[in-house]
Amino acid sequence: MESCDFLIIGAGIAGASVAFELAPHGRVIVLEREAVPGHHSTGRSAAVLTQNYGNSIIRRLTLATRPFLEHPPDGFTEYPLTAPRQMLWIAREDQKAGLEATLGEAQRLVPTIRAVEPAEAYTLCSALRSGYAAYAILEPHALDLDVHAIHQGFLRGLRNRGGTVVTNAEVVRFQQTDASWEVHTPDQQYAAAVVVNAAGAWCDVIGQLAGARPVGLVPKRRTAFTCHGPAGVSPEELAAWPVIIDSDEEFYFKPESGGILASPADETPMEPCDVFPDDYDVAVAIDRIQKATTLSIAHINRRWAGLRSFVPDKTPVVGMDSECAGFFWLAGQGGYGIQTSSAMGRTAASLIVNQHLPQDLTDMGLTPEDLAPIRVQAERD
Ligand SMILES: Cc1cc2nc3c(=O)[nH]c(=O)nc-3n(C[C@H](O)[C@H](O)[C@H](O)COP(=O)(O)OP(=O)(O)OC[C@H]3O[C@@H](n4cnc5c(N)ncnc54)[C@H](O)[C@@H]3O)c2cc1C
């Protein structure tokens, strides 16, 4: 039996960020079922940070993460974690009123977000089809993220702080004793006072193994693919295009490594699994993008899908279980787990160690109750 203070289940971005933050406070072990951390959602994202996305709690968690990603601590990374990227929401005439209505909320937290005339939208992305967009909103200071560098930075930082990541270690059973948890993998047993459930799409599976009430997590498949950039557009011009996103999130695309990354922004509910893309979703994205732009997508270079896991209020679940002492939830990162990673890791560690939120999040008006698991847990039968 190996003992530690904090045992974390899952080495995606959620598990890695909380492990990094907990390591100065005690011995941390992270158990990851796969051979390589990042195999699931964390390795499959679109790698964008936008402050005009999600509900007001997500927006504050994103604001509180941005400074860390732009100015990580010494030794965290050899490479920049972010790069400038604009983001442009476009609306057809029939979507215009809906997008206009979102501007006020967007500007409340980020005053630089502004409406742009369709003519300006075309100068930002020359592939937009003339007459398609009736209204647009520009976020000038969104960011591209280097997800691999962020994830590896947390994991390397954890190891430098004395923590351990064990791969090929699927948690299959829990046993609670008076003062601690015994956690079983097929090869080893671990004991810890605190278990952190950061198992992504499997958080409710892990919760139920531990005897906790489920939080109602629904994993939803999202598809993405890459293709060549358009003929006649220079690499420099393409690289400067914003992320173009439909105002009702029916598709998005952005420049990526000299080509284009695109998605139909699908949200198909699934059981937790190693998810694969469906050709139909790729075809839907191509159809929608070709209607909105002059892009002609004839060949897909790479396609993939990942799970974005939500509880009903689309707010993450971060907090100690009210019935299972020492069982801590870090779940429901949805489509925002990378751009909220630092705030989520700091919040989880602070709640575990001090029972309160980090000061920057308190100053933004967040309370532990906003994130607490009990708000979404089902009643016992
Ligand atoms: C197509 C797509 C685009 C996205 N774009 C963005 C974006 O632009 N910006 C952004 O911020 N977010 C984006 N996201 C969302 C983001 O990827 C997720 O919110 C985030 O990766 C979730 O991280 P996680 O650590 O919770 O889950 P995961 O990365 O899935 O990690 C959970 C880990 O737990 C492990 N595990 C599960 N069960 C067990 C067990 N029994 N024992 C041991 N280990 C276990 C799994 O193997 C897995 O590695 C996107 C997602 C998708 C799919």
The ligand as a Gaussian input file, in Angstrom:
#p B3LYP/6-31G(d) Opt

LIG

0 1
 C      -13.228000      19.348000     -29.925000
 C      -13.010000      20.029000     -28.597000
 C      -12.616000      21.362000     -28.566000
 C      -12.346000      21.997000     -27.346000
 N      -11.863000      23.266000     -27.363000
 C      -11.516000      23.866000     -26.194000
 C      -10.917000      25.150000     -26.215000
 O      -10.675000      25.734000     -27.281000
 N      -10.607000      25.733000     -25.018000
 C      -10.844000      25.085000     -23.825000
 O      -10.552000      25.651000     -22.776000
 N      -11.415000      23.864000     -23.792000
 C      -11.737000      23.238000     -24.946000
 N      -12.292000      21.993000     -24.920000
 C      -12.635000      21.385000     -23.612000
 C      -11.429000      20.804000     -22.903000
 O      -10.697000      19.977000     -23.790000
 C      -11.919000      19.996000     -21.675000
 O      -12.728000      20.819000     -20.861000
 C      -10.767000      19.503000     -20.825000
 O       -9.788000      18.869000     -21.590000
 C      -11.277000      18.541000     -19.741000
 O      -10.151000      18.087000     -19.020000
 P      -10.264000      16.928000     -17.956000
 O       -8.927000      16.799000     -17.314000
 O      -11.448000      17.180000     -17.092000
 O      -10.631000      15.607000     -18.796000
 P       -9.684000      14.575000     -19.589000
 O       -8.652000      15.275000     -20.377000
 O      -10.587000      13.667000     -20.325000
 O       -8.936000      13.800000     -18.417000
 C       -9.594000      12.882000     -17.577000
 C       -8.654000      11.716000     -17.361000
 O       -9.190000      10.843000     -16.362000
 C       -8.756000       9.540000     -16.689000
 N       -9.590000       8.537000     -16.016000
 C      -10.917000       8.314000     -16.197000
 N      -11.325000       7.287000     -15.438000
 C      -10.240000       6.851000     -14.739000
 C      -10.014000       5.808000     -13.786000
 N      -11.007000       4.977000     -13.389000
 N       -8.769000       5.662000     -13.272000
 C       -7.742000       6.489000     -13.657000
 N       -7.907000       7.476000     -14.568000
 C       -9.135000       7.658000     -15.101000
 C       -8.910000       9.484000     -18.200000
 O       -8.124000       8.454000     -18.773000
 C       -8.456000      10.882000     -18.611000
 O       -7.106000      10.926000     -19.008000
 C      -12.552000      21.300000     -26.113000
 C      -12.958000      19.967000     -26.140000
 C      -13.177000      19.321000     -27.357000
 C      -13.573000      17.870000     -27.350000

